[in-house]
Amino acid sequence: MTVFKYQASFPISSSLHKKTKSSVKLIKENPEGDKSRNMLADVVNSLISESLDYYFLYSLKVIGLNMLVRKAITVVVSPFKTAVQATAKQIIKKMDDKQLIATVNFIDGFIS
């Protein structure tokens, strides 16, 4: 397994933090079934959305790119975000309970 020496992070909203923490707790208590997988997919997709918005869209605003350029990049990022979210959902639906718990533990480890 690769050990990463350095980290990058992104801020998340208070509501996503609360949702993630409560979902992690509920999934750990009961990893079986579609409900847990759907809950995890929802959390992962929310994290994907906020991270892409932060790295691609917010960063452009901070560096001062004009609205037209930001809108053009939004048009490019949007289908990418949709594709990544759909892929994540499909992968999560196929996970066994052990993989589901490993994913939840991973997320719990980087959400502070």
Legacy VTK file of the C-alpha trace (Angstrom):
# vtk DataFile Version 3.0
C-alpha trace
ASCII
DATASET POLYDATA
POINTS 112 float
0.000 0.000 0.000
1.211 3.479 -0.844
1.957 5.695 2.116
1.308 9.329 1.371
3.667 11.779 2.964
1.843 15.001 2.068
-1.777 16.065 2.080
-4.090 18.480 0.364
-7.503 19.290 1.697
-10.649 21.152 0.882
-13.209 22.805 3.125
-16.689 21.352 3.400
-19.893 22.949 4.574
-21.128 22.462 8.096
-24.178 20.624 6.792
-22.039 18.187 4.775
-19.785 17.614 7.791
-22.794 16.772 9.974
-24.330 14.600 7.257
-21.057 12.734 6.720
-20.440 12.118 10.417
-23.988 10.903 11.076
-24.004 8.711 7.953
-20.657 7.162 8.886
-22.009 6.322 12.345
-25.220 4.790 10.978
-23.414 2.759 8.308
-20.913 1.398 10.842
-23.819 0.279 13.013
-25.629 -1.409 10.126
-23.579 -1.921 6.934
-25.943 -4.436 5.362
-28.437 -3.609 2.659
-29.211 -1.019 0.052
-30.018 1.719 2.552
-26.403 1.881 3.778
-25.029 1.768 0.257
-27.347 4.549 -0.892
-26.426 6.625 2.160
-22.721 6.158 1.446
-23.189 6.970 -2.245
-24.993 10.163 -1.277
-22.171 11.214 1.069
-19.453 10.350 -1.469
-21.274 12.251 -4.211
-21.693 15.278 -1.951
-17.964 15.184 -1.131
-17.146 14.877 -4.845
-19.349 17.858 -5.629
-17.922 20.110 -2.938
-14.321 19.144 -3.711
-14.651 19.774 -7.450
-16.452 23.052 -6.810
-13.667 24.109 -4.481
-10.691 23.063 -6.618
-12.070 24.056 -9.992
-14.614 26.804 -9.474
-13.841 28.575 -6.219
-10.123 28.661 -7.007
-10.856 30.430 -10.295
-12.858 33.056 -8.456
-10.057 33.575 -5.933
-7.442 34.098 -8.637
-9.690 36.607 -10.349
-10.761 34.955 -13.578
-13.722 36.705 -15.106
-17.251 35.343 -15.025
-17.229 34.188 -18.682
-14.163 32.017 -18.163
-15.616 30.603 -14.944
-18.908 29.809 -16.701
-17.030 28.058 -19.517
-15.114 25.940 -17.026
-18.347 25.146 -15.186
-19.752 23.787 -18.458
-16.717 21.498 -18.760
-16.621 20.413 -15.104
-20.344 19.662 -14.811
-20.460 16.536 -17.031
-17.210 15.307 -15.458
-18.752 15.678 -11.998
-21.875 13.810 -13.127
-19.825 10.967 -14.606
-17.641 10.589 -11.512
-20.687 10.611 -9.240
-22.496 7.989 -11.334
-19.393 5.785 -11.335
-18.980 6.137 -7.568
-22.611 5.171 -7.014
-22.274 2.053 -9.176
-19.081 0.984 -7.412
-20.602 1.499 -3.965
-23.717 -0.505 -4.873
-21.491 -3.485 -5.730
-19.374 -3.367 -2.556
-19.544 -6.145 -0.008
-19.973 -5.218 3.673
-16.220 -5.349 4.362
-15.484 -2.940 1.499
-18.306 -0.673 2.614
-16.907 -0.458 6.152
-13.379 0.135 4.797
-14.701 3.020 2.701
-16.582 4.509 5.638
-13.484 4.218 7.841
-11.397 5.916 5.160
-13.866 8.812 4.925
-14.120 9.042 8.703
-10.324 9.295 8.852
-10.072 12.392 6.711
-13.160 14.280 7.868
-12.209 16.459 10.808
LINES 1 113
112 0 1 2 3 4 5 6 7 8 9 10 11 12 13 14 15 16 17 18 19 20 21 22 23 24 25 26 27 28 29 30 31 32 33 34 35 36 37 38 39 40 41 42 43 44 45 46 47 48 49 50 51 52 53 54 55 56 57 58 59 60 61 62 63 64 65 66 67 68 69 70 71 72 73 74 75 76 77 78 79 80 81 82 83 84 85 86 87 88 89 90 91 92 93 94 95 96 97 98 99 100 101 102 103 104 105 106 107 108 109 110 111
